[in-house]
């Protein structure tokens, strides 16, 4: 354990404990938020999976699923289950009144309320009610479908119903939580929501899911620490990996970093990792390579890469994007004009080279947030404060008499990194706060650099004469819009990749089969980058290990009779699902690839001719809900 009684781990193996086969994640490893806890949970699963890789499928049992009942042509017989969610719903909404009201609605043959509808005993009760009352459609009035809909759909399947004969209405987030001060109105709204759900589900029809075979090979884009870690872990689990790096050497930004915030030698650990990747039999490395085209979909991607004058096409089932980031090069504080002004990575490079002149320096100044948290770049680069503490302490090791000043806006040494800040203060490092509207002013003189800053306590300007100035500058993404378009994944306004969900899916994209990790996602430390690489591998292996998957039945489709061939759907779809039919009687009309379609409905809403519709959200179903408002 650490001195704060958290589990002690290393930066290059952040979920591995001192005991073989025991892994750690979440707050027991250190203070952290939900996304990082979820990432570490997946990372721990990946490490456990590596140990168990040889035994994969050796004890697998095929789950027996009952034959699906054919309900086509049957009168709707709807079951409604209203959840109290403890006091989350029941403390505001009159759940028994909503239950009794649901019993009066057309085609409703069974109603009940439950303390927690998502509990295992309630799932069994739902399955039993389906069988006893011959129900063929189910409505659950509870919380958010985002987290619980798959659970209820699985219950339907186990009861012999098509999973899409189901509608979930959210009477918690959209009702009891937002109307907690008006229980009567909340109860009426809950009745409205249930009535709308019943009207829709009565018109639902069984949907089919497309089965896909998964190519067992993986593509990792980026050869920094995240990419190297992802490639190594995939290889360790027995999968063929292609590692594509645009540079001529592996290592990424880590080649210029001296130590981690825990004091570990980055160059030593990086060299070990690179050697492990290069010596792995099932990893093929492509250096100086550029991706020129990507076709296909989850399980069946075809990626074309160019190395020099040669092109090759790689078939793979999944892709992990670990394209990294880079250090901002400032245009202020005399950077590029005076050799005594360095960026932090340039200082690290001198540490790596064991530059003896650093021992002779009398005064060092660090200016934090250079290029970060400014109008054009409002985000915090997160790792800079911890990096400065580590560098300041190393200067003190080289020369205990050196004077060190840190000019900061806010110190953000989060979690146990706060110990570094305390050590730096105890070692005599002086911290002076400045504001964005009163930045330090740097002047060059023959005797050294003069840095003027407003002392926030004295409210007077002070001048520091320094031998070396380190600019702690922002971490920038590469803003690879071309790559984002190839894999149909989004970038945020700053140019970082955007995950599917910050809490539920922090290491994957909305595009199936594509995952992300490292600085390409947002600024993070080495231990966080390694953990996310392991998490991305865990999520990827959940596809690769299955060999076959089913994609959602909630997809758009086109009626070619009504299609006007305007092409709006083709242009507007972020996943490239619609395309034009090339041959046959409907040549030139639109069609939708159900494998690529995510069911977002964007093409349906944009279709002027009414040719497009969305299964599970048909126009008639939507209108039925509207009419019940």
C-alpha positions as CSV (number, residue, x, y, z in Angstrom):
1,X,0.0,0.0,0.0
2,X,1.0,3.6,-0.4
3,X,1.5,6.0,2.5
4,X,-2.2,7.0,2.0
5,X,-3.2,3.4,2.2
6,X,-4.2,3.0,-1.5
7,X,-2.9,0.1,-3.5
8,X,0.6,0.6,-4.8
9,X,1.0,0.0,-8.6
10,X,3.5,1.0,-11.3
11,X,2.9,3.4,-14.1
12,X,3.5,0.8,-16.9
13,X,1.3,-1.8,-15.1
14,X,-1.3,0.4,-13.4
15,X,-3.8,-2.3,-12.4
16,X,-1.2,-5.0,-11.4
17,X,-0.6,-5.4,-7.7
18,X,2.4,-7.0,-6.0
19,X,0.6,-10.3,-5.9
20,X,0.5,-12.3,-9.1
21,X,-3.0,-12.7,-10.5
22,X,-4.5,-10.0,-8.3
23,X,-5.5,-6.8,-10.0
24,X,-7.0,-3.6,-8.7
25,X,-9.3,-0.9,-10.1
26,X,-11.3,2.1,-8.9
27,X,-10.9,4.1,-5.8
28,X,-8.9,1.4,-4.0
29,X,-6.1,2.2,-6.4
30,X,-6.3,5.9,-5.7
31,X,-8.8,8.8,-5.8
32,X,-10.5,9.0,-9.2
33,X,-13.7,9.8,-11.0
34,X,-16.2,7.4,-12.6
35,X,-14.7,7.3,-16.2
36,X,-11.2,6.4,-14.9
37,X,-12.7,3.8,-12.6
38,X,-14.5,2.2,-15.5
39,X,-11.4,2.3,-17.6
40,X,-9.4,0.5,-14.9
41,X,-12.1,-2.1,-14.5
42,X,-11.8,-3.0,-18.2
43,X,-8.0,-2.8,-17.9
44,X,-8.0,-5.3,-15.0
45,X,-10.3,-7.6,-17.0
46,X,-7.7,-7.4,-19.9
47,X,-4.9,-8.4,-17.6
48,X,-6.9,-11.3,-16.2
49,X,-7.8,-12.3,-19.7
50,X,-4.2,-12.4,-20.6
51,X,-3.5,-15.0,-17.9
52,X,-6.5,-17.0,-19.0
53,X,-6.0,-16.7,-22.7
54,X,-4.8,-20.3,-23.2
55,X,-7.9,-21.6,-21.5
56,X,-10.4,-19.5,-23.5
57,X,-13.4,-21.5,-24.6
58,X,-12.2,-24.6,-22.8
59,X,-15.1,-24.5,-20.3
60,X,-17.6,-22.7,-22.4
61,X,-21.2,-23.8,-22.3
62,X,-23.8,-22.8,-24.9
63,X,-26.7,-21.0,-23.4
64,X,-30.0,-22.6,-24.3
65,X,-32.4,-20.0,-25.7
66,X,-36.0,-21.0,-26.2
67,X,-37.5,-21.0,-29.6
68,X,-38.8,-17.5,-30.5
69,X,-42.6,-17.4,-30.5
70,X,-44.2,-16.2,-33.7
71,X,-46.5,-13.4,-32.8
72,X,-47.3,-12.0,-36.2
73,X,-51.0,-11.5,-36.7
74,X,-51.8,-11.9,-33.0
75,X,-53.8,-9.3,-31.1
76,X,-51.4,-7.3,-28.9
77,X,-51.4,-8.6,-25.3
78,X,-49.3,-6.1,-23.4
79,X,-47.7,-6.4,-20.0
80,X,-46.8,-3.2,-18.1
81,X,-44.3,-3.2,-15.3
82,X,-44.0,0.1,-13.3
83,X,-40.8,0.5,-11.1
84,X,-40.7,2.4,-7.8
85,X,-36.8,2.5,-8.0
86,X,-36.8,2.7,-4.2
87,X,-37.7,6.3,-3.5
88,X,-36.2,7.6,-6.7
89,X,-39.6,7.2,-8.4
90,X,-41.9,6.0,-5.7
91,X,-40.9,9.0,-3.4
92,X,-42.5,11.4,-5.9
93,X,-44.8,9.5,-8.3
94,X,-47.9,7.7,-7.1
95,X,-46.8,4.4,-8.6
96,X,-49.9,2.4,-7.6
97,X,-52.0,5.0,-9.3
98,X,-49.9,4.7,-12.5
99,X,-50.1,0.9,-12.3
100,X,-53.9,1.0,-12.0
101,X,-54.2,3.6,-14.8
102,X,-52.1,1.3,-17.1
103,X,-54.6,-1.5,-16.6
104,X,-57.3,0.6,-18.3
105,X,-55.3,1.2,-21.5
106,X,-56.1,-0.7,-24.8
107,X,-54.5,-4.2,-25.2
108,X,-53.0,-4.2,-21.7
109,X,-53.6,-7.6,-20.2
110,X,-51.3,-7.5,-17.2
111,X,-49.9,-4.8,-14.9
112,X,-47.8,-4.7,-11.7
113,X,-45.4,-2.5,-9.9
114,X,-42.1,-3.5,-8.4
115,X,-39.7,-2.0,-5.9
116,X,-36.8,-2.6,-8.3
117,X,-37.8,-3.8,-11.7
118,X,-34.1,-4.4,-12.7
119,X,-33.6,-6.9,-9.9
120,X,-33.0,-10.6,-10.7
121,X,-36.3,-11.7,-9.0
122,X,-38.3,-9.2,-11.0
123,X,-36.7,-10.5,-14.2
124,X,-37.9,-13.9,-13.3
125,X,-41.3,-12.5,-12.5
126,X,-41.5,-10.8,-15.9
127,X,-40.6,-14.1,-17.7
128,X,-43.2,-15.9,-15.7
129,X,-45.9,-13.3,-16.4
130,X,-45.1,-13.6,-20.2
131,X,-45.7,-17.3,-20.1
132,X,-48.7,-17.4,-17.7
133,X,-50.6,-14.5,-19.4
134,X,-49.4,-15.2,-23.0
135,X,-48.0,-11.7,-23.3
136,X,-46.5,-10.7,-26.6
137,X,-45.4,-7.2,-25.9
138,X,-43.8,-5.6,-22.8
139,X,-43.6,-2.0,-21.4
140,X,-41.3,-1.2,-18.5
141,X,-41.8,2.3,-16.9
142,X,-38.6,2.8,-14.9
143,X,-35.3,4.6,-15.4
144,X,-33.1,5.2,-18.5
145,X,-33.0,2.7,-21.4
146,X,-29.3,3.6,-21.9
147,X,-28.3,1.4,-19.0
148,X,-31.2,-1.1,-18.5
149,X,-32.9,-1.8,-21.8
150,X,-30.5,-4.7,-22.7
151,X,-31.3,-6.4,-19.4
152,X,-35.0,-6.4,-20.1
153,X,-34.6,-7.4,-23.7
154,X,-32.5,-10.4,-22.6
155,X,-35.4,-11.4,-20.3
156,X,-37.8,-11.3,-23.2
157,X,-35.5,-13.5,-25.2
158,X,-35.3,-16.1,-22.4
159,X,-39.1,-16.0,-22.3
160,X,-39.4,-16.8,-26.0
161,X,-40.2,-13.3,-27.3
162,X,-38.4,-11.2,-29.8
163,X,-36.3,-8.7,-27.9
164,X,-37.7,-5.8,-30.0
165,X,-41.3,-6.3,-28.8
166,X,-40.4,-4.1,-25.9
167,X,-40.7,-0.4,-25.0
168,X,-39.1,1.3,-22.0
169,X,-40.3,4.7,-20.8
170,X,-38.2,6.8,-18.4
171,X,-40.3,8.0,-15.5
172,X,-37.3,8.7,-13.4
173,X,-34.9,11.0,-15.2
174,X,-37.6,12.6,-17.3
175,X,-40.3,12.8,-14.6
176,X,-39.7,12.1,-10.9
177,X,-36.3,13.8,-10.8
178,X,-37.3,16.9,-12.7
179,X,-40.7,17.3,-11.0
180,X,-39.7,16.3,-7.5
181,X,-41.5,19.4,-6.0
182,X,-44.8,18.6,-7.7
183,X,-45.8,15.0,-7.1
184,X,-49.3,15.4,-8.5
185,X,-48.0,16.7,-11.9
186,X,-45.3,14.1,-11.9
187,X,-47.9,11.3,-11.5
188,X,-49.9,12.7,-14.4
189,X,-46.9,12.9,-16.5
190,X,-46.0,9.3,-15.7
191,X,-49.4,8.2,-16.8
192,X,-48.9,10.2,-20.1
193,X,-45.5,8.5,-20.7
194,X,-46.9,5.0,-20.0
195,X,-49.9,5.7,-22.3
196,X,-47.5,6.8,-25.1
197,X,-45.3,3.7,-24.6
198,X,-48.3,1.4,-24.7
199,X,-49.6,3.0,-27.9
200,X,-46.2,2.5,-29.6
201,X,-45.5,-1.0,-28.4
202,X,-48.9,-2.2,-29.7
203,X,-47.6,-1.5,-33.2
204,X,-44.2,-3.0,-32.7
205,X,-43.2,-6.0,-34.9
206,X,-40.4,-8.5,-34.4
207,X,-37.1,-7.4,-35.9
208,X,-34.1,-9.5,-37.1
209,X,-30.5,-9.0,-36.3
210,X,-27.8,-9.5,-38.9
211,X,-25.1,-12.0,-38.0
212,X,-21.5,-11.1,-38.7
213,X,-18.3,-13.1,-38.7
214,X,-15.4,-11.4,-36.9
215,X,-11.9,-11.4,-38.5
216,X,-9.6,-12.4,-35.7
217,X,-6.9,-9.8,-36.6
218,X,-6.5,-6.4,-35.1
219,X,-5.2,-3.0,-36.3
220,X,-3.5,-0.6,-33.9
221,X,-2.9,2.9,-35.2
222,X,-0.1,4.7,-33.3
223,X,3.2,3.4,-31.9
224,X,3.4,5.5,-28.7
225,X,3.0,4.0,-25.2
226,X,-0.7,3.5,-25.6
227,X,-0.4,1.8,-29.1
228,X,2.5,-0.4,-28.0
229,X,0.6,-1.5,-24.9
230,X,-2.5,-2.3,-26.9
231,X,-0.6,-4.3,-29.5
232,X,1.3,-6.2,-26.8
233,X,-1.8,-7.1,-24.8
234,X,-3.7,-8.2,-27.9
235,X,-0.7,-10.3,-28.9
236,X,-0.5,-11.8,-25.4
237,X,-4.1,-12.9,-25.8
238,X,-3.3,-14.8,-29.0
239,X,-4.5,-12.3,-31.7
240,X,-2.6,-11.2,-34.8
241,X,-1.9,-7.5,-34.6
242,X,-0.8,-4.9,-37.2
243,X,0.8,-1.9,-35.6
244,X,0.9,1.2,-37.9
245,X,3.1,4.2,-37.0
246,X,3.6,7.3,-39.1
247,X,7.0,8.0,-37.6
248,X,10.1,6.0,-38.5
249,X,10.6,4.9,-34.8
250,X,8.4,3.6,-32.1
251,X,7.8,5.4,-28.8
252,X,5.8,8.5,-29.6
253,X,6.0,11.4,-27.1
254,X,7.5,9.1,-24.4
255,X,10.8,9.2,-26.1
256,X,11.2,12.8,-24.7
257,X,9.9,12.1,-21.2
258,X,12.4,11.6,-18.3
259,X,10.4,10.2,-15.5
260,X,6.8,9.4,-14.5
261,X,5.2,11.2,-11.7
262,X,6.0,8.2,-9.5
263,X,9.7,8.6,-10.4
264,X,10.0,5.6,-12.8
265,X,12.6,5.7,-15.6
266,X,10.5,6.2,-18.8
267,X,13.2,5.5,-21.2
268,X,14.1,2.1,-19.6
269,X,10.5,1.0,-19.5
270,X,9.8,2.2,-23.0
271,X,12.8,0.4,-24.4
272,X,11.5,-2.8,-22.7
273,X,8.1,-2.3,-24.2
274,X,9.4,-1.6,-27.7
275,X,11.6,-4.8,-27.6
276,X,8.6,-6.9,-26.4
277,X,6.5,-5.7,-29.3
278,X,9.3,-6.1,-31.9
279,X,10.0,-9.7,-30.7
280,X,6.4,-10.8,-30.6
281,X,5.7,-13.3,-33.4
282,X,2.2,-12.2,-34.0
283,X,2.8,-8.4,-34.2
284,X,3.7,-6.9,-37.6
285,X,5.0,-3.3,-37.3
286,X,4.7,-0.8,-40.2
287,X,6.9,2.3,-39.7
288,X,6.7,5.4,-41.7
289,X,3.2,4.3,-42.8
290,X,0.1,6.3,-43.6
291,X,-3.5,5.1,-43.8
292,X,-5.0,6.1,-47.2
293,X,-8.3,4.3,-47.1
294,X,-10.6,2.3,-44.8
295,X,-13.6,0.2,-46.0
296,X,-15.9,-2.2,-44.3
297,X,-17.4,-2.5,-40.9
298,X,-17.1,-4.2,-37.5
299,X,-15.5,-7.6,-38.0
300,X,-14.6,-7.0,-41.6
301,X,-12.5,-3.9,-42.1
302,X,-10.1,-3.4,-45.0
303,X,-7.5,-0.7,-44.4
304,X,-5.0,0.4,-47.0
305,X,-1.7,1.8,-45.8
306,X,1.2,3.4,-47.7
307,X,4.8,3.0,-46.8
308,X,7.0,5.0,-49.2
309,X,5.9,3.9,-52.6
310,X,4.3,0.7,-51.5
311,X,0.7,0.1,-50.6
312,X,-0.9,-2.9,-48.9
313,X,-4.4,-3.7,-47.7
314,X,-4.9,-5.2,-44.3
315,X,-8.0,-7.2,-43.4
316,X,-8.9,-6.9,-39.7
317,X,-11.9,-7.2,-37.4
318,X,-11.3,-4.3,-35.0
319,X,-9.2,-1.1,-34.8
320,X,-7.7,0.7,-31.9
321,X,-6.8,4.4,-32.5
322,X,-3.9,5.5,-30.3
323,X,-2.6,8.4,-32.4
324,X,-1.3,10.4,-29.5
325,X,-0.7,14.1,-29.1
326,X,2.2,16.6,-29.1
327,X,3.6,19.5,-27.2
328,X,2.5,23.0,-28.0
329,X,5.3,25.2,-29.2
330,X,4.8,28.7,-27.7
331,X,5.0,32.0,-29.5
332,X,5.6,34.0,-26.3
333,X,8.0,34.4,-23.4
334,X,11.0,34.6,-25.8
335,X,10.6,31.0,-26.9
336,X,12.6,30.4,-30.1
337,X,14.5,33.7,-29.5
338,X,16.6,32.8,-26.4
339,X,18.3,29.5,-25.9
340,X,17.7,29.7,-22.1
341,X,13.9,29.4,-22.7
342,X,12.8,25.7,-23.1
343,X,9.6,23.8,-23.3
344,X,9.2,21.1,-20.7
345,X,9.9,18.2,-23.0
346,X,13.1,20.0,-24.2
347,X,14.1,20.2,-20.5
348,X,13.3,16.5,-20.1
349,X,15.6,15.7,-23.1
350,X,18.5,17.4,-21.3
351,X,17.7,15.3,-18.2
352,X,17.7,12.2,-20.3
353,X,21.1,13.2,-21.8
354,X,22.4,13.9,-18.3
355,X,23.4,17.4,-19.2
356,X,26.0,18.3,-16.6
357,X,25.5,22.1,-17.1
358,X,22.1,21.7,-15.3
359,X,24.0,21.3,-12.0
360,X,25.5,24.7,-12.4
361,X,22.2,26.6,-12.8
362,X,21.5,28.9,-9.9
363,X,17.8,29.8,-10.6
364,X,15.1,28.0,-12.6
365,X,11.6,29.4,-13.3
366,X,8.7,27.3,-14.5
367,X,5.7,29.1,-16.1
368,X,2.6,26.9,-16.0
369,X,-0.4,26.8,-18.4
370,X,1.4,28.1,-21.4
371,X,-1.1,27.7,-24.2
372,X,-3.6,26.0,-21.9
373,X,-6.8,27.3,-20.3
374,X,-6.9,30.3,-22.7
375,X,-9.8,31.5,-25.0
376,X,-8.5,29.6,-28.0
377,X,-7.7,26.5,-26.0
378,X,-9.8,26.3,-22.8
379,X,-9.0,22.8,-21.6
380,X,-6.5,21.9,-18.9
381,X,-3.6,19.6,-20.0
382,X,-3.9,17.8,-16.6
383,X,-0.4,16.3,-16.4
384,X,1.6,19.5,-16.4
385,X,1.5,20.4,-12.7
386,X,2.7,16.9,-11.7
387,X,5.4,17.0,-14.3
388,X,6.7,20.3,-13.0
389,X,6.8,19.0,-9.4
390,X,8.9,16.0,-10.6
391,X,11.3,18.2,-12.6
392,X,11.7,20.7,-9.7
393,X,12.5,17.9,-7.3
394,X,15.0,16.5,-9.8
395,X,16.7,19.9,-10.0
396,X,17.0,19.8,-6.2
397,X,18.6,16.4,-6.4
398,X,21.2,17.8,-8.9
399,X,21.8,20.9,-6.9
400,X,20.2,21.3,-3.5
401,X,21.1,25.0,-3.5
402,X,19.2,25.8,-6.8
403,X,16.5,28.4,-6.5
404,X,13.2,27.3,-8.2
405,X,10.1,29.4,-8.8
406,X,6.9,28.0,-10.2
407,X,4.6,30.7,-11.7
408,X,1.1,29.1,-11.8
409,X,-2.5,29.9,-12.3
410,X,-3.9,26.9,-10.3
411,X,-2.0,23.8,-9.0
412,X,-3.8,20.7,-10.1
413,X,-1.7,17.8,-8.7
414,X,-4.8,15.5,-8.4
415,X,-5.0,12.4,-6.4
416,X,-1.8,11.2,-4.7
417,X,0.1,13.5,-7.0
418,X,-0.6,16.0,-4.2
419,X,2.3,14.4,-2.3
420,X,4.7,15.7,-5.0
421,X,3.4,19.2,-4.4
422,X,4.0,18.9,-0.7
423,X,7.5,17.5,-1.2
424,X,8.3,20.4,-3.6
425,X,7.2,23.0,-1.0
426,X,9.2,21.2,1.7
427,X,12.2,21.3,-0.6
428,X,12.0,25.0,-0.9
429,X,10.3,25.5,-4.3
430,X,8.6,28.9,-4.3
431,X,5.1,29.1,-5.8
432,X,3.7,32.4,-7.2
433,X,0.2,32.6,-8.6
434,X,-0.6,34.7,-11.7
435,X,-3.8,35.4,-13.6
436,X,-4.6,35.2,-17.3
437,X,-5.0,39.0,-17.5
438,X,-1.6,39.6,-15.8
439,X,0.8,37.1,-17.4
440,X,4.5,37.1,-16.5
441,X,6.8,39.3,-18.7
442,X,10.1,37.9,-19.8
443,X,13.1,40.0,-20.8
444,X,16.6,38.9,-21.9
445,X,19.6,40.6,-20.3
446,X,23.4,39.8,-20.4
447,X,23.2,38.6,-16.8
448,X,20.3,36.2,-17.4
449,X,16.6,36.3,-17.9
450,X,14.3,38.7,-16.1
451,X,10.8,37.4,-15.3
452,X,8.4,40.0,-13.9
453,X,5.2,38.7,-12.3
454,X,2.6,40.3,-10.0
455,X,2.8,38.8,-6.5
456,X,-0.7,37.9,-5.6
457,X,-0.1,38.4,-1.9
458,X,1.8,41.7,-1.9
459,X,-0.1,42.9,-5.0
460,X,3.3,44.3,-6.2
461,X,5.3,43.3,-9.2
462,X,8.5,41.3,-8.5
463,X,11.4,40.5,-10.8
464,X,13.1,37.1,-10.8
465,X,16.5,36.8,-12.4
466,X,16.8,33.3,-13.8
467,X,19.4,31.2,-15.6
468,X,16.8,28.9,-17.2
469,X,13.1,29.3,-18.0
470,X,10.9,26.3,-18.6
471,X,7.6,26.8,-20.4
472,X,5.1,24.2,-19.3
473,X,3.0,24.1,-22.5
474,X,-0.2,22.5,-23.6
475,X,-0.8,19.0,-24.9
476,X,-2.3,19.3,-28.4
477,X,-4.1,16.6,-30.4
478,X,-3.2,15.9,-34.0
479,X,-6.7,16.8,-35.2
480,X,-6.6,13.9,-37.7
481,X,-9.9,14.6,-39.5
482,X,-8.9,12.3,-42.3
483,X,-8.5,9.3,-40.0
484,X,-11.7,10.3,-38.2
485,X,-13.6,10.2,-41.5
486,X,-12.1,6.9,-42.5
487,X,-13.3,5.2,-39.3
488,X,-16.5,7.3,-39.0
489,X,-15.6,8.5,-35.5
490,X,-16.1,12.1,-34.1
491,X,-13.6,14.8,-33.0
492,X,-14.5,17.4,-30.5
493,X,-14.0,21.1,-31.1
494,X,-10.4,20.9,-29.8
495,X,-9.5,18.0,-32.1
496,X,-9.6,15.1,-29.5
497,X,-11.5,11.9,-30.3
498,X,-14.9,11.6,-28.6
499,X,-15.8,8.4,-26.8
500,X,-19.2,6.7,-27.1
501,X,-20.1,7.6,-23.5
502,X,-17.8,9.2,-20.9
503,X,-19.0,6.8,-18.1
504,X,-20.5,3.8,-19.8
505,X,-18.0,3.4,-22.8
506,X,-14.9,5.6,-22.2
507,X,-12.6,3.4,-24.3
508,X,-14.8,2.9,-27.4
509,X,-16.5,4.8,-30.2
510,X,-20.1,4.7,-31.2
511,X,-18.8,3.1,-34.4
512,X,-18.8,-0.7,-33.6
513,X,-15.4,-2.3,-33.6
514,X,-13.3,0.9,-33.2
515,X,-11.7,1.8,-29.9
516,X,-9.5,4.6,-28.5
517,X,-6.8,5.2,-25.9
518,X,-4.1,7.6,-24.9
519,X,-3.5,11.3,-25.6
520,X,-5.7,11.1,-28.7
521,X,-8.7,11.0,-26.3
522,X,-7.6,13.8,-24.0
523,X,-4.4,14.7,-22.0
524,X,-3.4,12.0,-19.6
525,X,-0.4,10.6,-17.7
526,X,1.5,7.4,-18.7
527,X,-0.3,5.3,-16.1
528,X,-3.7,6.5,-17.3
529,X,-2.7,6.0,-21.0
530,X,-1.5,2.4,-20.3
531,X,-4.8,1.7,-18.4
532,X,-6.9,2.9,-21.2
533,X,-4.9,0.9,-23.7
534,X,-5.5,-2.2,-21.6
535,X,-9.2,-1.2,-21.4
536,X,-9.5,-0.8,-25.2
537,X,-8.0,-4.3,-25.6
538,X,-10.5,-5.7,-23.1
539,X,-13.4,-4.2,-25.1
540,X,-11.9,-5.3,-28.4
541,X,-11.4,-8.9,-27.2
542,X,-15.1,-9.0,-26.2
543,X,-15.6,-9.0,-30.0
544,X,-12.7,-11.0,-31.2
545,X,-13.2,-13.8,-28.8
546,X,-16.8,-14.3,-30.0
547,X,-16.0,-14.9,-33.6
548,X,-19.6,-14.1,-34.5
549,X,-21.8,-11.2,-33.4
550,X,-25.2,-9.8,-34.1
551,X,-25.8,-6.2,-34.9
552,X,-28.9,-4.2,-33.8
553,X,-32.2,-4.7,-35.6
554,X,-33.1,-1.0,-35.1
555,X,-31.8,0.1,-38.5
556,X,-33.1,2.4,-41.3
557,X,-34.4,1.0,-44.5
558,X,-35.5,2.5,-47.8
559,X,-38.5,2.0,-50.0
560,X,-37.0,2.4,-53.5
561,X,-40.5,3.1,-55.0
562,X,-40.5,6.4,-53.1
563,X,-36.8,7.2,-53.4
564,X,-36.0,10.3,-55.5
565,X,-32.3,9.6,-55.6
566,X,-31.5,13.1,-54.1
567,X,-28.5,11.7,-52.2
568,X,-29.2,13.7,-49.0
569,X,-29.1,10.5,-46.9
570,X,-25.8,9.5,-48.4
571,X,-24.3,12.9,-47.6
572,X,-25.7,13.3,-44.1
573,X,-25.0,9.9,-42.6
574,X,-22.0,10.0,-40.3
575,X,-21.5,6.2,-40.6
576,X,-21.8,5.9,-44.4
577,X,-24.7,3.4,-44.1
578,X,-26.8,4.6,-47.1
579,X,-25.5,4.2,-50.6
580,X,-26.9,4.0,-54.2
581,X,-27.8,0.7,-55.7
582,X,-25.5,0.1,-58.6
583,X,-27.3,-2.6,-60.6
584,X,-30.7,-4.0,-61.2
585,X,-34.2,-2.5,-61.6
586,X,-33.6,-0.1,-58.6
587,X,-30.2,1.1,-59.8
588,X,-29.7,4.7,-58.6
589,X,-32.0,4.4,-55.7
590,X,-30.8,4.5,-52.1
591,X,-30.3,1.4,-49.9
592,X,-29.0,1.1,-46.3
593,X,-26.3,-1.3,-45.1
594,X,-27.8,-2.6,-41.8
595,X,-24.3,-3.5,-40.5
596,X,-23.1,0.1,-40.7
597,X,-26.4,1.7,-39.6
598,X,-26.5,2.8,-36.0
599,X,-30.2,3.6,-35.9
600,X,-29.7,7.3,-35.2
601,X,-32.6,8.3,-37.6
602,X,-30.7,11.2,-39.2
603,X,-31.3,10.0,-42.7
604,X,-35.0,9.3,-42.0
605,X,-35.5,12.9,-40.7
606,X,-33.7,14.3,-43.7
607,X,-35.5,12.3,-46.4
608,X,-37.9,14.6,-48.3
609,X,-39.6,11.9,-50.3
610,X,-40.6,9.7,-47.3
611,X,-38.7,6.8,-48.6
612,X,-36.7,6.1,-45.5
613,X,-38.0,4.7,-42.3
614,X,-36.5,3.4,-39.1
615,X,-37.3,-0.1,-37.7
616,X,-38.6,0.2,-34.2
617,X,-39.4,3.8,-34.7
618,X,-41.7,3.7,-37.7
619,X,-43.7,6.7,-38.6
620,X,-46.9,5.1,-37.5
621,X,-45.4,4.2,-34.1
622,X,-44.1,7.8,-33.6
623,X,-47.4,9.3,-34.6
624,X,-49.3,6.9,-32.3
625,X,-47.2,8.3,-29.4
626,X,-47.8,11.9,-30.4
627,X,-51.5,11.4,-30.6
628,X,-51.6,10.1,-27.0
629,X,-50.0,13.3,-25.6
